[in-house]
Amino acid sequence: MSYSKPKYKEKYGNFIGGKFVDPVDGQYFDNTSPIDGSLIAKFPRSQEADVNKAIDAARAAEPSWSKTSATERSAILNKIADIIQSNLEEFALADTCDNGKPIRETINADIPLSVDHFRYFASVIRTEEGSVAELDNNTVSLVIKEPIGVVAQIIPWNFPLLMMAWKVAPALAAGNCIVLKPAEQTPLSATLFAEKVASVLPPGVFNVVHGFGPEAGKPLASSSRVDKVAFTGETTTGQLIIQYASKNINPVTVELGGKSPNIFFNSVMDADDAFLDKAVEGAVLFAFNQGEVCTCPSRLLVQEQIADKFLEKVIARTKAIIQGNPYDLKTMVGAQASSDQYEKIKSYIDLGKQEGAQVLVGGDVCKLSGDLSKGYYIQPTIFKGHNKMRVFQEEIFGPVVCVTTFKDEAEALSIANDTLYGLGAGVWTRDAHQLYQIPRAIKAGRVWSGGCCDGSCPMIFKRSDMFINETDVLLGYVENIPFYMNQDQFEYWKHTHITVDVTPGRGSSFSLEIPLGFRFIIKSRLFTEEEMGNLAAVTKG
């Protein structure tokens, strides 16, 4: 199945005070699709005057919105989730058109996760509590959680709607008003979001200002009339954002770049089983979302004894990636988000070759035919070299991974921690001691053990295996055997299809082997017609 590029208005305005308005000086910029270079629409090239108008609207709305009850805000967030859910395909197509990522990811991951994020914060705000402590007979200390006020939010282009949901949902839930600046490369989904929730949120609570960093982002982060700044993006830009906000002593939340090491120990190859399949798939996640993920495995550290055989599997899996038209549901890797990013990745591929890194697979642009020839496509690329090379040290933010080997745990940790970054990492081993010790020794904010980026597999059990609580959710029957999931886990996973697969052989795509030949798969992608024909399954979504 394949989609096509949607049609949009010729131009859009900033969303300020509950309505769309033209930029003060009338300037617009062209927003083009990285899929084929075609024009999507014109968006405001906002300046400080536009930013100030948005802040004015937010400040006017803040006294009333901040006093709404948690119950009322929860209801509104659930309405927003319903709106996104009912327009899921439209939002998915918008993100694909604007960012270049495959439609199978936006329609099955980005947008459903955005829905879930609003529902999550609609729930947790109802249980948020303060505290009281008696200091002595005459003194008590009260902790009352209050909205911070007006929040400036600057988001990146790699997950347009999802990144917006990550920032907007908790801020609204806590009773704050927002001035959002989307990335100029992907302004579309934030605009569609504003258009669709305009009747749900009071005017001024949520505002969108489009434009470029120096012209709109800087005055927003520098303003003394915002109370907090949140930024996700490139590290050097994050440093500037912190400087801008610091002059007002405003709190700042930043999520910046990464060069995440993933360490594969000898025991990964101890058996040719589902765990090995998952480890190979974990390595190939370097190309997920075209490599435009801050925590993707951009450095692979493989123990010497297994390096040749393990990399042979990784290369084979990489070559099996389907790259092509992002509107096609079969496509796994689409276009890079912009011409600038495309050129940056190309320059790093050239640099890797100049540094003497060995190209194991890829190493060039991907040339497609027809209108797609005008898009920005890079082949998934694996370099082999050493950790002092610039391609190992600098964030490329594309489908490029750098591989090196290590002798023992000490050398693995030395290489893993030899980086300017410290965002994420992964450890792959069957050794329980290593699973505990190595992640603690890696200097990174988040370390995955035996997995990367995809979260934990849900625990599904059959009736005969353990006590069934009244609240456990019946997923369905396989060969007349009922299978259940704990209710809490079901609430977490219910927006993802849970497929109980009884097809012979090992699984793929985030699968977990269990006794009796049953497998339970987190269906994070659409299966092909051939795969669907091979699946004997019951589904609960």
Secondary structure, 3 states (H helix, E strand, C coil): CECCCCCCCCECCEEECCEEECCCCCCEEEEECCCCCCEEEEEECCCHHHHHHHHHHHHHHHHHHCCCCHHHHHHHHHHHHHHHHHCHHHHHHHHHHHHCCCHHHHHHHHHHHHHHHHHHHHHHCCCCCCEEEEEECCEEEEECCCCCCEEEEECCCCCHHHHHHHHHHHHHHCCCEEEEECCCCCCHHHHHHHHHHCCCCCCCCEEECCCCHHHHHHHHHHCCCCCEEEEECCHHHHHHHHHHHHCCCCCEEEECCCCEEEEECHHHHCCCCHHHHHHHHHHHHHHHHHHCCCCCEEEEEEEHHHHHHHHHHHHHHHHCCCECCCCECCCCECCCCCHHHHHHHHHHHHHHHHCCCEEEECCCECCCCHHHHHCCCECCEEEECCCCCHHHHCCCCCCEEEEEEECCHHHHHHHHCCCCCCCEEEEECCCHHHHHHHHHHCCCCEEEECCCCCCCCCCEEECCCCCCCCCCEEEEEECCEEEEECHHHHHHHCCCEEEEECCCCCCCCCEEECHHHCEEEEECCCCCHHHHHHCCCCEEC
